[in-house]
Amino acid sequence: MSDLEKFRLAMLQRNFERAEFIAKEVGLRAPKFAEVLIAAVGFERDGEFELNVAPSEIRNENFQNITMLLIGENSLDKKEKIQFRDEYSGKKIWITPANWLSSESIYVQVLAVCYQLGLISCLNKTHARWNFHKKYRVTILHDAFLSNFCHSLIQNELYDAASNVFIHLSEYLMADLARKLSVDFYADAKHFDMNKGILSNFIHSLLKNEFFTRDRCFSFVWSFTKVGNMRLFIWDHSAHIISAFPDDVGIQSVIFRSDVHVIFDKKKIKSMDVWGSVLSDTNFNLAGRLAYHLPFISPSIAKEITWSNEIRKMWEEIYSTVDRSVPAQPLAQEQFRITFASCFFQNHGIGHALAGIVDQLKQHGFVYDAVSLGSERKDDVFQNSIRHHAEEWLHEPRNDVSSMTQVAQWVNKRRSDAIINLDGFMDPESLNLLQHNASPLNIYWIGHGGKINLPFIDYTITDKFVTKKYPENFGEKEIRLQNSFVSFLPIEFDDKLTKQDFNIPNDRFVFLCFNNPIKITKEYLTCLADIAKVLNYSVVFWFNYGDSAEFVYLILKELSALGVPKSCVKFGRRLEPKSVHFSRLAVSDVALDTFHVNMASGALDCMWAGTPVVSLVGENYTSRICGSFNETIGLENFNVETREEYVAKAIQLVREPRLLWQARQHLQANKAKSPLFNGEVFTAGLCAGLKLAIERSRRGEAPKHLDVPGHVD
């Protein structure tokens, strides 16, 4: 094999060290070297981008020289040129060492050459020259190969180079990198400690990078914890991150959120430290986002009310008191007009609930407008249904807070009787609309579990079960439905599949544990271990989030410490379409609800699939949601009050299959006519409650607690 063939083979195998060694040893020169180089670095991005090097212009001998040419440090004359195809215009342009720094697209292409040829030694010089001209301003790059490039640098323990690439990544690419690192970190058990050390070195290098600003750090923590499945990694290094930005409550709060996700023993979470910092910073949106996560650390009702009052006090200090003297609509107006506002008119629990009732509203004298504060998704069936039945649809992304004044004016001109916010503290920015006196009534429904307790909210739509334990004088007034506060849009699915279709032996008893990881606590997992032990580890606990290497690692580690063998644990990945997901739920025997924050919409999924849910009913709103569902569907005997009863109920259902069969038969016979799944029945009760509130408003009467007559069965 000739030297040139050896060189080509090394390049094809991406063995860059070998290729560079051959090039230096045999002195490959133009034009042969140039031809091979062109073949090696030529690539496409999104089918429209390529890098061309003109052979006649290259006189360099090796990789080092070609890259030095690109970064402008070659010893050749200033006429040396390289031809590129411009990313945007498609035209071929000539770039000299003197002018490449003025173009971001050329900068990306230089990184691409470093990536393709493995020229790591030149990478830091490239960044140094770029940053010299972009002092304290980091350009955000979106090129897909960069996350792979950074991943490769970290794997090869080139931490400074990796941090120099990382600071330029968009949040999307940061999250993409986090997913790759998550697989490295958790999936390789034999080298776990080594991988952990590599990642630790990377983060220390990142924190020392002078261009790793507060904004870049926030993007890093957000991307790694929100979608990147690296929350445990962030938690392990939280002290170092916070010490680098000690006064930044935004970074502290997003780290707190990652703690809630990965620490099953919620008592270890230092919630009040972060909470106090956020309150002192008087950042209402940040406080609202944090408030959404506080129920997950299992507070008492008294503590929940204390925190809620602290948010209210903060709001009153930031804003002047809202004047709620909005002119009421005339009493003679026969039709009721409401405005739904949400970021989640889509394939989401809120979208599912709303899509199940919107076609029923007109039958009860209601019309509605919809203000979409989230993304437009033209291929989303839930959004399309909500849009189709709306009289008017307004899309106004909530990130433009200043536009809320114009939205409020639009709602006011539409003469809406009430705005119904569906998000609450799930997205506190959505509450900005309610501060502008757009309608006589501001009502909160669905969203996070609990009340808003802000002075501009008049009512919360709830039911007689979930808020039963709260003081009457706490927060906004309640529109209490006699049955559950929410309904669900039924979806057809194949109920003929078996456990074997999902790689579970048909004779194994399956406890369904599908839930958001943030809801899982040490107490919950301990109960699972107690159940398994009594039943001689013959059952299967089926979790979701099988796509998350982090979650799989954490659950297996925790259950193993409690004595549960890996053979008792199964993980499911996200399935589309949703009908396939329901078929999977249907083959399970019983679902086990989480404690302090219930399954919520996940429990409705299970019940519609015909799988009953055992629920430990607590005192807080979030711990009573599934209990409300069980009462509404007629399975009150699946509600328990202690952990001991919870374990005993699960064991009883395994040992007395007739009891389970009766419950499943009950679900099959009653679900279609229950307010939980019958939009017509649920909407009758919902509209009755809304009418009571609106009629009081039209008469000029102040809000009060309203108990709605029972639904018509």
Summary of the structure (lengths in Angstrom):
residues: 713
radius of gyration: 29.7
end to end distance: 84.2
largest distance: 94.9
contacts: 2343
relative contact order: 0.07
helix: 53%
strand: 10%
